[in-house]
Amino acid sequence: MKRNRILRALRIALIAVVAVAVLSFVVMSLWNLLMPAIFGWHTVSFWQALGILILSRILFGGFQRRGVGGWHWRRRMAERWEQMTPEEREKFREGMRGRCGHMEMPAAEQKV
């Protein structure tokens, strides 16, 4: 069992290294194809392309893990909320207040 976990971890690490290398090569190729022709900038090496990839990830994407179903969960919760009766919504709010503290009512609910 333990050996399978080690092999799986090594396989995932190898796939990650290959993916980073391929992405760096794609960034380098696109940069060297477009930037010198459009802006007159210098070409970049593989390692500079890796640095650009990491820098753009830090500046624009961050390193948090993104779940595939993140938006799906939010949409599903909105659908469930719409199907609740006012009594069920109040019961849900009370339960959440007990766990998370004070919750604001949605704008649509405040008018009612």
Buried (B, 14 or more C-beta within 10 A) or exposed (E): EEEEEEEEEEEEEEEEEEEEEEBBEEBBEEBBEEBEEEEEEEEBEEEBBBBBBEEEEEEEEEEEEEEEEEEEEEEEEEEEEEEEEEEEBEEBBEEEEEEEEEEEEEEEEEEE
